[in-house]
Amino acid sequence: MKKSLSVLAVLVGLAMVLFSAGAYAAEQAHKPLTHDPGVVGKIENQQKRIDEGVKKGTLTSEEAALVQDNLNRIKAEEAKLKAAGELTGKNIDMLNHKLNQNSAMIESERKNPIRRID
């Protein structure tokens, strides 16, 4: 009898730990971030690539102005989301998507048209 009570207590304790860990992980997934190093790193990298493209002449001034404008809009959107406490995983994915689009334009400036990202 004593052994079955201790086994029951261990099982109940284990279940509590497992369920509370799952609830904590779910809570953290929806919690807004104060910044995302991946987004910040991509922004910095693109800024360097734009500056180098202008310096080397691989980006015309018009192309550079458009991709710079795109980057400035993305930076402003990231700052707005951060200030509003809405820098969540879904919004980070959206920012990364826009950064990836802009990056592709910087990479293939001669082959693909450069356009404003909305």
C-alpha positions in Angstrom: 0.0 0.0 0.0 2.8 2.4 1.0 4.7 1.6 -2.2 1.6 2.3 -4.5 1.1 5.7 -2.8 4.7 6.7 -3.4 4.4 5.5 -7.1 1.2 7.5 -7.4 2.9 10.6 -5.9 5.8 10.3 -8.3 3.5 10.0 -11.3 1.4 13.0 -10.3 4.5 15.0 -9.7 5.9 14.0 -13.1 2.7 14.9 -14.8 2.7 18.3 -13.2 6.2 19.0 -14.3 5.5 18.0 -17.9 2.3 20.0 -18.2 3.8 23.1 -16.6 6.8 23.0 -18.9 4.5 22.8 -21.9 2.5 25.7 -20.8 5.6 27.8 -20.1 6.9 27.0 -23.6 3.6 27.9 -25.2 3.5 31.2 -23.2 7.1 32.1 -24.3 6.3 31.5 -28.0 3.6 34.2 -27.9 5.6 36.6 -25.7 6.8 39.7 -27.6 10.6 40.1 -27.9 12.6 43.3 -27.2 14.7 42.6 -30.3 15.6 39.8 -32.7 19.3 39.3 -33.4 18.6 37.7 -36.8 16.6 40.7 -38.0 19.2 43.2 -36.7 22.0 41.2 -38.3 20.3 41.1 -41.7 19.6 44.9 -41.5 23.2 45.6 -40.8 24.4 43.2 -43.5 22.1 44.8 -46.1 23.3 48.3 -45.2 26.9 47.2 -45.7 26.0 45.6 -49.1 24.2 48.7 -50.3 27.1 51.0 -49.3 29.6 48.7 -51.0 27.4 48.4 -54.1 27.4 52.2 -54.4 31.1 52.4 -53.8 32.0 49.7 -56.3 29.4 51.0 -58.9 27.4 47.7 -59.0 24.4 49.6 -57.8 23.3 52.7 -59.6 22.2 55.6 -57.5 18.5 54.9 -58.4 18.8 51.2 -57.5 20.6 52.1 -54.3 17.9 54.6 -53.4 15.2 52.1 -53.8 16.8 49.3 -51.8 17.8 51.8 -49.2 14.2 53.0 -49.0 13.0 49.4 -48.6 15.5 48.8 -45.9 14.6 52.1 -44.1 10.9 51.0 -44.2 11.7 47.6 -42.8 13.8 49.2 -40.0 10.9 51.6 -39.2 8.5 48.7 -39.1 10.7 46.7 -36.8 11.1 49.7 -34.5 7.3 50.3 -34.5 6.6 46.7 -33.7 9.2 46.7 -30.9 7.8 49.9 -29.4 4.3 48.5 -29.4 5.4 45.2 -27.8 4.3 43.3 -30.9 7.6 41.8 -32.0 6.3 38.3 -32.0 7.4 35.2 -34.0 4.8 35.9 -36.7 6.0 39.5 -37.1 9.6 38.5 -37.1 8.9 36.0 -39.9 7.2 38.8 -41.9 10.2 41.1 -41.4 12.6 38.3 -42.4 10.5 37.8 -45.6 10.8 41.4 -46.5 14.5 41.4 -45.8 14.9 38.4 -47.9 13.1 40.1 -50.8 15.3 43.2 -50.5 18.4 41.0 -50.2 17.5 39.3 -53.5 17.2 42.7 -55.2 20.5 43.8 -53.9 22.1 40.5 -55.1 20.7 40.5 -58.6 20.4 44.2 -59.3 21.2 43.8 -63.0 18.9 40.8 -63.6 15.8 41.7 -61.7 13.9 44.9 -61.3 14.2 46.7 -58.0 10.9 47.8 -56.5 9.5 49.2 -53.4 8.4 46.6 -50.8 5.1 47.3 -49.1 
